[in-house]
């Protein structure tokens, strides 16, 4: 699984013009699921994201985690994170998980974050979404579960 994490002051998702999810201060997670991702990766990523110290303390240093600031999370499925653009001019989606599996894993990540105590909102899998966010900092990080300790096949 891959995640593009953005620290935000606010974010929202709209589908066909209707707001389906909104958060205040927190994190937006753009989540891609690969065809060969291990079953434990949603829990691994949830733990990493929940405890990641990307919020500033009183001295302006990134020393605080999501729970320290009472932040929220917006989980947005994004299969294009597994797009391969090495050949030709059109991305290949061969490395992306099939939609049924990807939807299940994205939901497992959201649920794992909730079990840790995060307030989680969700985008809508398989829909054309408009994602609006105000990146705070800006702070943008990429996480690949296969590169984390304990990640990869298993």
Number of C-alpha atoms within 10 A of each C-alpha: 30 24 23 18 20 24 25 25 18 19 22 21 23 18 15 10 9 10 14 15 19 20 22 17 20 28 31 30 26 22 23 24 29 21 16 12 22 17 15 17 25 25 20 19 23 21 15 15 20 21 15 15 17 20 23 14 14 8 7 8 11 13 14 16 19 23 17 13 13 13 21 24 29 27 25 25 25 22 23 16 19 21 16 15 11 9 8 8 7 10 13 15 17 12 17 23 20 14 14 10 13 24 18 13 26 23 17 18 22 23 18 20 23 16 12 14 14 20 19 21 19 21 25 16 18 13 11 11 21 15 17 12 19 16 18 16 12 10 13 16 12 12 17 15 23 17 11 13 8 12 18 17 12 9
